[in-house]
Amino acid sequence: MVVQTELSEAEVDRVFHALATSTRRDILRRTIEREQSVSTLATEYEMSFAAVQKHVAVLETANLIVKRAEGRERLVRANPEMIARARALLARYEELWRSRIARLDDLLAETPRSGPADTTGTTNPQQGD
């Protein structure tokens, strides 16, 4: 089985949009810990059930969570595969910035060169004649 690791631009946009709200990040955290019903999740927030459902829908669209029906309940759990793919993307960004900082550190560590050479052939007037 081949597992796709690269996220498409659309997937990246959906993931970052989904994680842009603290409520959605908290829902994701709770569903990483254990599978929960949407109604149980809704009791944890001072907002309507419909508002929590909308947050869950955004996370589901980003494929960060998976929702399944069990009887009349809708159970939600985190999708570890997509979380791992998002983590890999962030690790690539981190590596990019670390390499740029390392190059900057190397440039700053180089010994400074002496000033431009005097190519006019004149002597320094402060050196006495």
Residue pairs with C-beta under 8 A, 6 or more apart in sequence:
3 81
4 85
5 85
5 88
6 85
7 15
7 85
7 86
7 89
11 62
11 63
11 85
12 89
14 61
14 62
14 63
15 62
15 64
15 82
15 86
15 89
17 58
17 62
18 24
18 28
18 58
18 59
18 61
18 62
18 64
19 25
19 28
19 62
19 64
19 86
21 55
21 58
23 45
23 47
23 52
23 55
24 55
24 58
24 59
26 44
27 41
27 52
27 55
27 56
27 59
27 65
27 76
28 59
28 64
28 65
28 78
28 83
30 36
30 41
30 44
31 41
31 65
31 76
31 77
31 78
32 78
32 80
32 83
34 77
35 75
35 76
35 77
36 75
36 76
36 77
37 73
37 74
37 75
37 76
38 49
38 52
38 53
38 56
38 67
38 73
38 74
38 75
38 76
39 49
39 73
41 52
41 56
41 76
42 48
42 49
42 52
42 53
45 51
45 52
56 65
56 67
56 76
59 65
60 66
60 67
60 76
62 82
63 79
63 82
64 78
64 79
64 82
64 83
64 86
65 76
65 77
65 78
65 79
66 76
66 77
66 78
66 79
67 74
67 75
67 76
68 74
68 75
68 77
69 75
118 124
